[in-house]
Amino acid sequence: MIDTRPISLTDAQWDLVLATAHLAPNFTVQEFDDVHAVLIRAHSALRHNLPENDERRLDAITGISLWPVANSRNDDFLLSVTLAPGCTLQSDLIDMSELKDATAAPATGWSAIRTVLTRLIAERNKLCEAFALSALEFDGLTGYAEHRGVDPTDLFDTVHDTASAHAADMNNEGLGAQIPYLIEQNGRRATRNLIDEIAAAATD
């Protein structure tokens, strides 16, 4: 299953990223490498350096990658999200000047790190939402349900109640509804055999 659910960082996760970033106290964004440094440190802090049972661990963060654009005078870049083998999404060109302005003094250091990572996560979530909506268009509501974090167990009772109500309606309508339904589910031959078995049992 492809997980397109949006991600966000808890306070504990932010604290971990900021505590282990090891970037200069006056950190600002000047070039692509600065943005990439923030993401790599988030990968390490939230995924690579944590055991699987740590509640701060965020596996989805490592699905985010950044790519500099050749011949870009503004050092603009692209963001990609790998959701599964062979399924990678790519953003539009991200304007570096916006990040430079957003991390200029006095918004430097930890504030700048948080600004950069917040922007990258927002871009990741936007791509995943667009992918989920595309899945909704072509595959029905399954992709949308997955995007909204619905688990199959969440629908157990609803499916059971809906099926029971549908079965009750068909039973109330008699053979004219029951037989076509059984043919649809089991095939004509199996339904014919079932009728023969029931008829034989009734005469015994």
DRENFI-363555 format. One record per residue (C-alpha): residue number from 1; x negated, y negated, z; residue in one letter. Coordinates in pm, 1 decimal. Last residue first. Layout:
<pts>
<pt num="NUM" east="X" north="Y" up="Z" residu="A"/>
...
</pts>
This chain:
<pts>
<pt num="204" east="3645.8" north="3580.5" up="254.6" residu="D"/>
<pt num="203" east="3840.0" north="3355.3" up="19.8" residu="T"/>
<pt num="202" east="3693.0" north="3029.9" up="155.4" residu="A"/>
<pt num="201" east="3339.0" north="3164.0" up="133.5" residu="A"/>
<pt num="200" east="3382.8" north="3236.8" up="-237.7" residu="A"/>
<pt num="199" east="3511.7" north="2887.4" up="-304.6" residu="A"/>
<pt num="198" east="3223.8" north="2729.5" up="-114.4" residu="I"/>
<pt num="197" east="2965.8" north="2938.6" up="-297.9" residu="E"/>
<pt num="196" east="3125.4" north="2869.2" up="-638.7" residu="D"/>
<pt num="195" east="3134.9" north="2494.7" up="-569.3" residu="I"/>
<pt num="194" east="2768.0" north="2502.8" up="-466.9" residu="L"/>
<pt num="193" east="2675.6" north="2688.9" up="-784.9" residu="N"/>
<pt num="192" east="2853.4" north="2426.0" up="-996.1" residu="R"/>
<pt num="191" east="2670.0" north="2150.6" up="-806.7" residu="T"/>
<pt num="190" east="2335.9" north="2321.4" up="-866.7" residu="A"/>
<pt num="189" east="2411.9" north="2349.2" up="-1238.8" residu="R"/>
<pt num="188" east="2529.2" north="1987.8" up="-1276.5" residu="R"/>
<pt num="187" east="2228.3" north="1825.5" up="-1107.1" residu="G"/>
<pt num="186" east="2143.3" north="1771.6" up="-741.8" residu="N"/>
<pt num="185" east="2182.2" north="1400.1" up="-664.7" residu="Q"/>
<pt num="184" east="2381.2" north="1279.0" up="-964.0" residu="E"/>
<pt num="183" east="2587.4" north="1598.5" up="-975.9" residu="I"/>
<pt num="182" east="2659.3" north="1567.3" up="-603.8" residu="L"/>
<pt num="181" east="2775.6" north="1206.6" up="-653.6" residu="Y"/>
<pt num="180" east="2996.0" north="1300.0" up="-950.9" residu="P"/>
<pt num="179" east="3156.3" north="1578.0" up="-736.0" residu="I"/>
<pt num="178" east="3224.6" north="1366.3" up="-428.4" residu="Q"/>
<pt num="177" east="3396.0" north="1071.1" up="-596.5" residu="A"/>
<pt num="176" east="3675.7" north="1251.8" up="-783.6" residu="G"/>
<pt num="175" east="3668.2" north="1526.3" up="-519.5" residu="L"/>
<pt num="174" east="3810.8" north="1297.9" up="-252.5" residu="G"/>
<pt num="173" east="3804.1" north="920.4" up="-211.5" residu="E"/>
<pt num="172" east="3766.9" north="949.7" up="167.5" residu="N"/>
<pt num="171" east="3455.0" north="1160.5" up="123.9" residu="N"/>
<pt num="170" east="3307.1" north="895.9" up="-105.1" residu="M"/>
<pt num="169" east="3370.1" north="617.9" up="148.8" residu="D"/>
<pt num="168" east="3227.2" north="826.0" up="432.5" residu="A"/>
<pt num="167" east="2912.4" north="896.7" up="231.7" residu="A"/>
<pt num="166" east="2863.1" north="525.3" up="162.0" residu="H"/>
<pt num="165" east="2910.5" north="444.2" up="531.5" residu="A"/>
<pt num="164" east="2660.6" north="713.2" up="628.6" residu="S"/>
<pt num="163" east="2409.6" north="591.6" up="370.1" residu="A"/>
<pt num="162" east="2437.9" north="233.4" up="495.8" residu="T"/>
<pt num="161" east="2406.3" north="338.5" up="859.6" residu="D"/>
<pt num="160" east="2101.3" north="555.3" up="789.1" residu="H"/>
<pt num="159" east="1936.0" north="288.2" up="573.9" residu="V"/>
<pt num="158" east="1995.3" north="23.2" up="841.0" residu="T"/>
<pt num="157" east="1873.6" north="247.9" up="1122.6" residu="D"/>
<pt num="156" east="1549.2" north="339.3" up="946.2" residu="F"/>
<pt num="155" east="1479.7" north="-9.3" up="809.4" residu="L"/>
<pt num="154" east="1222.7" north="-128.0" up="1064.2" residu="D"/>
<pt num="153" east="1053.0" north="212.6" up="1043.3" residu="T"/>
<pt num="152" east="948.1" north="130.1" up="687.0" residu="P"/>
<pt num="151" east="754.3" north="-172.3" up="817.9" residu="D"/>
<pt num="150" east="845.4" north="-526.9" up="712.0" residu="V"/>
<pt num="149" east="541.5" north="-756.2" up="710.6" residu="G"/>
<pt num="148" east="692.0" north="-1032.1" up="495.3" residu="R"/>
<pt num="147" east="456.4" north="-945.0" up="208.9" residu="H"/>
<pt num="146" east="559.2" north="-580.2" up="232.4" residu="E"/>
<pt num="145" east="925.5" north="-679.4" up="206.0" residu="A"/>
<pt num="144" east="846.3" north="-897.7" up="-95.8" residu="Y"/>
<pt num="143" east="661.5" north="-616.7" up="-268.3" residu="G"/>
<pt num="142" east="953.4" north="-381.8" up="-212.8" residu="T"/>
<pt num="141" east="1219.0" north="-632.9" up="-318.1" residu="L"/>
<pt num="140" east="1229.2" north="-545.4" up="-686.3" residu="G"/>
<pt num="139" east="926.8" north="-421.3" up="-878.3" residu="D"/>
<pt num="138" east="883.8" north="-680.9" up="-1152.0" residu="F"/>
<pt num="137" east="1008.9" north="-1006.6" up="-1000.0" residu="E"/>
<pt num="136" east="936.1" north="-908.9" up="-641.6" residu="L"/>
<pt num="135" east="585.8" north="-802.0" up="-739.7" residu="A"/>
<pt num="134" east="536.8" north="-1149.1" up="-885.3" residu="S"/>
<pt num="133" east="663.3" north="-1296.6" up="-558.7" residu="L"/>
<pt num="132" east="410.7" north="-1082.4" up="-372.1" residu="A"/>
<pt num="131" east="128.4" north="-1199.4" up="-599.6" residu="F"/>
<pt num="130" east="224.8" north="-1564.1" up="-550.8" residu="A"/>
<pt num="129" east="230.8" north="-1508.6" up="-173.5" residu="E"/>
<pt num="128" east="-109.2" north="-1341.0" up="-184.8" residu="C"/>
<pt num="127" east="-261.3" north="-1629.3" up="-379.8" residu="L"/>
<pt num="126" east="-117.7" north="-1884.9" up="-138.4" residu="K"/>
<pt num="125" east="-241.9" north="-1685.8" up="160.9" residu="N"/>
<pt num="124" east="-597.3" north="-1683.2" up="25.7" residu="R"/>
<pt num="123" east="-585.5" north="-2057.7" up="-41.7" residu="E"/>
<pt num="122" east="-464.0" north="-2117.5" up="314.2" residu="A"/>
<pt num="121" east="-742.3" north="-1894.9" up="446.4" residu="I"/>
<pt num="120" east="-1002.6" north="-2094.5" up="254.2" residu="L"/>
<pt num="119" east="-862.5" north="-2427.8" up="371.3" residu="R"/>
<pt num="118" east="-853.1" north="-2319.2" up="736.2" residu="T"/>
<pt num="117" east="-1210.8" north="-2193.1" up="705.0" residu="L"/>
<pt num="116" east="-1334.9" north="-2528.5" up="577.1" residu="V"/>
<pt num="115" east="-1147.3" north="-2740.6" up="832.0" residu="T"/>
<pt num="114" east="-1252.8" north="-2516.6" up="1120.3" residu="R"/>
<pt num="113" east="-1617.7" north="-2542.0" up="1024.0" residu="I"/>
<pt num="112" east="-1585.8" north="-2921.2" up="990.9" residu="A"/>
<pt num="111" east="-1429.3" north="-2952.2" up="1336.1" residu="S"/>
<pt num="110" east="-1701.6" north="-2733.3" up="1480.0" residu="W"/>
<pt num="109" east="-1972.0" north="-2966.8" up="1348.0" residu="G"/>
<pt num="108" east="-1847.3" north="-3277.4" up="1168.4" residu="T"/>
<pt num="107" east="-1518.4" north="-3469.1" up="1158.7" residu="A"/>
<pt num="106" east="-1679.5" north="-3804.2" up="1254.4" residu="P"/>
<pt num="105" east="-1826.5" north="-3807.6" up="997.5" residu="A"/>
<pt num="104" east="-1745.0" north="-3625.9" up="672.4" residu="A"/>
<pt num="103" east="-1577.9" north="-3287.0" up="681.5" residu="T"/>
<pt num="102" east="-1253.2" north="-3378.0" up="502.2" residu="A"/>
<pt num="101" east="-1432.8" north="-3592.5" up="243.5" residu="D"/>
<pt num="100" east="-1674.3" north="-3314.8" up="150.5" residu="K"/>
<pt num="99" east="-1389.9" north="-3064.2" up="145.6" residu="L"/>
<pt num="98" east="-1191.9" north="-3276.9" up="-98.3" residu="E"/>
<pt num="97" east="-1501.4" north="-3338.4" up="-311.9" residu="S"/>
<pt num="96" east="-1546.8" north="-2963.8" up="-354.6" residu="M"/>
<pt num="95" east="-1228.6" north="-2933.0" up="-561.4" residu="D"/>
<pt num="94" east="-1114.8" north="-2572.4" up="-576.7" residu="I"/>
<pt num="93" east="-1068.4" north="-2436.0" up="-930.0" residu="L"/>
<pt num="92" east="-757.1" north="-2220.4" up="-948.9" residu="D"/>
<pt num="91" east="-757.6" north="-1907.6" up="-741.8" residu="S"/>
<pt num="90" east="-838.9" north="-1551.0" up="-838.0" residu="Q"/>
<pt num="89" east="-664.4" north="-1228.6" up="-736.4" residu="L"/>
<pt num="88" east="-833.9" north="-889.7" up="-726.3" residu="T"/>
<pt num="87" east="-660.0" north="-552.1" up="-758.2" residu="C"/>
<pt num="86" east="-891.4" north="-286.0" up="-901.5" residu="G"/>
<pt num="85" east="-972.1" north="-141.8" up="-561.8" residu="P"/>
<pt num="84" east="-728.5" north="-305.7" up="-319.7" residu="A"/>
<pt num="83" east="-636.2" north="-655.9" up="-200.8" residu="L"/>
<pt num="82" east="-952.1" north="-832.0" up="-320.2" residu="T"/>
<pt num="81" east="-902.4" north="-1206.7" up="-288.0" residu="V"/>
<pt num="80" east="-1093.5" north="-1452.5" up="-503.6" residu="S"/>
<pt num="79" east="-1187.9" north="-1814.6" up="-444.5" residu="L"/>
<pt num="78" east="-1327.8" north="-2035.9" up="-717.2" residu="L"/>
<pt num="77" east="-1579.6" north="-2318.6" up="-688.3" residu="F"/>
<pt num="76" east="-1646.6" north="-2687.1" up="-745.2" residu="D"/>
<pt num="75" east="-2008.7" north="-2803.8" up="-724.3" residu="D"/>
<pt num="74" east="-1897.6" north="-3147.1" up="-848.0" residu="N"/>
<pt num="73" east="-2096.0" north="-3133.9" up="-1171.2" residu="R"/>
<pt num="72" east="-1965.2" north="-2786.2" up="-1247.9" residu="S"/>
<pt num="71" east="-2197.1" north="-2635.6" up="-1506.6" residu="N"/>
<pt num="70" east="-2146.5" north="-2283.9" up="-1369.9" residu="A"/>
<pt num="69" east="-1865.9" north="-2246.1" up="-1119.2" residu="V"/>
<pt num="68" east="-1963.0" north="-2114.8" up="-778.6" residu="P"/>
<pt num="67" east="-1775.3" north="-1801.5" up="-664.8" residu="W"/>
<pt num="66" east="-1625.6" north="-1738.8" up="-323.1" residu="L"/>
<pt num="65" east="-1499.7" north="-1411.6" up="-177.3" residu="S"/>
<pt num="64" east="-1207.3" north="-1325.4" up="53.1" residu="I"/>
<pt num="63" east="-1130.6" north="-958.2" up="116.1" residu="G"/>
<pt num="62" east="-1364.3" north="-973.6" up="414.7" residu="T"/>
<pt num="61" east="-1103.3" north="-1174.5" up="607.0" residu="I"/>
<pt num="60" east="-847.5" north="-895.4" up="569.1" residu="A"/>
<pt num="59" east="-1024.6" north="-681.8" up="830.5" residu="D"/>
<pt num="58" east="-945.6" north="-921.4" up="1113.8" residu="L"/>
<pt num="57" east="-1092.3" north="-802.3" up="1445.7" residu="R"/>
<pt num="56" east="-983.7" north="-1009.8" up="1746.2" residu="R"/>
<pt num="55" east="-784.1" north="-720.6" up="1890.4" residu="E"/>
<pt num="54" east="-1102.4" north="-513.7" up="1917.2" residu="D"/>
<pt num="53" east="-1018.7" north="-147.9" up="1847.5" residu="N"/>
<pt num="52" east="-1213.5" north="-131.6" up="1521.4" residu="E"/>
<pt num="51" east="-1535.6" north="-252.7" up="1680.7" residu="P"/>
<pt num="50" east="-1644.2" north="-610.7" up="1607.2" residu="L"/>
<pt num="49" east="-1960.2" north="-745.4" up="1442.9" residu="N"/>
<pt num="48" east="-1861.9" north="-675.5" up="1080.9" residu="H"/>
<pt num="47" east="-1503.4" north="-800.7" up="1097.4" residu="R"/>
<pt num="46" east="-1419.7" north="-1124.6" up="1274.7" residu="L"/>
<pt num="45" east="-1762.4" north="-1271.1" up="1350.4" residu="A"/>
<pt num="44" east="-1948.6" north="-1132.1" up="1049.0" residu="S"/>
<pt num="43" east="-1686.5" north="-1219.6" up="789.8" residu="H"/>
<pt num="42" east="-1634.6" north="-1559.8" up="955.6" residu="A"/>
<pt num="41" east="-2009.7" north="-1620.2" up="930.1" residu="R"/>
<pt num="40" east="-1999.5" north="-1536.5" up="560.8" residu="I"/>
<pt num="39" east="-1706.6" north="-1775.3" up="511.7" residu="L"/>
<pt num="38" east="-1880.9" north="-2066.8" up="682.3" residu="V"/>
<pt num="37" east="-2202.1" north="-2010.9" up="486.5" residu="A"/>
<pt num="36" east="-2007.7" north="-2004.7" up="158.7" residu="H"/>
<pt num="35" east="-1871.5" north="-2351.0" up="227.5" residu="V"/>
<pt num="34" east="-2221.2" north="-2484.1" up="295.4" residu="D"/>
<pt num="33" east="-2365.6" north="-2300.9" up="-5.9" residu="D"/>
<pt num="32" east="-2116.4" north="-2479.0" up="-233.0" residu="F"/>
<pt num="31" east="-2259.1" north="-2820.9" up="-153.7" residu="E"/>
<pt num="30" east="-2248.3" north="-3109.1" up="94.7" residu="Q"/>
<pt num="29" east="-2002.8" north="-2982.8" up="353.6" residu="V"/>
<pt num="28" east="-2080.7" north="-3109.0" up="702.2" residu="T"/>
<pt num="27" east="-2256.5" north="-2961.2" up="1004.5" residu="F"/>
<pt num="26" east="-2358.1" north="-3210.0" up="1273.9" residu="N"/>
<pt num="25" east="-2387.0" north="-2944.2" up="1543.9" residu="P"/>
<pt num="24" east="-2589.9" north="-2732.0" up="1298.1" residu="A"/>
<pt num="23" east="-2451.4" north="-2390.0" up="1217.4" residu="L"/>
<pt num="22" east="-2489.2" north="-2084.2" up="1437.7" residu="H"/>
<pt num="21" east="-2136.9" north="-1961.8" up="1357.3" residu="A"/>
<pt num="20" east="-2120.3" north="-1731.1" up="1659.7" residu="T"/>
<pt num="19" east="-1931.2" north="-1946.8" up="1910.4" residu="A"/>
<pt num="18" east="-1719.6" north="-2115.0" up="1642.6" residu="L"/>
<pt num="17" east="-1608.2" north="-1784.4" up="1493.6" residu="V"/>
<pt num="16" east="-1537.8" north="-1629.3" up="1834.0" residu="L"/>
<pt num="15" east="-1342.6" north="-1928.9" up="1961.0" residu="D"/>
<pt num="14" east="-1135.2" north="-1928.3" up="1642.6" residu="W"/>
<pt num="13" east="-1057.1" north="-1560.5" up="1691.7" residu="Q"/>
<pt num="12" east="-951.4" north="-1614.7" up="2052.0" residu="A"/>
<pt num="11" east="-730.2" north="-1907.1" up="1951.8" residu="D"/>
<pt num="10" east="-559.7" north="-1683.2" up="1697.7" residu="T"/>
<pt num="9" east="-649.1" north="-1704.4" up="1331.7" residu="L"/>
<pt num="8" east="-399.9" north="-1687.9" up="1047.5" residu="S"/>
<pt num="7" east="-325.4" north="-1426.2" up="783.5" residu="I"/>
<pt num="6" east="-45.5" north="-1403.9" up="530.7" residu="P"/>
<pt num="5" east="78.7" north="-1053.4" up="445.1" residu="R"/>
<pt num="4" east="-30.5" north="-930.1" up="103.3" residu="T"/>
<pt num="3" east="-119.2" north="-575.5" up="209.6" residu="D"/>
<pt num="2" east="-130.7" north="-344.3" up="-90.7" residu="I"/>
<pt num="1" east="0.0" north="0.0" up="0.0" residu="M"/>
</pts>
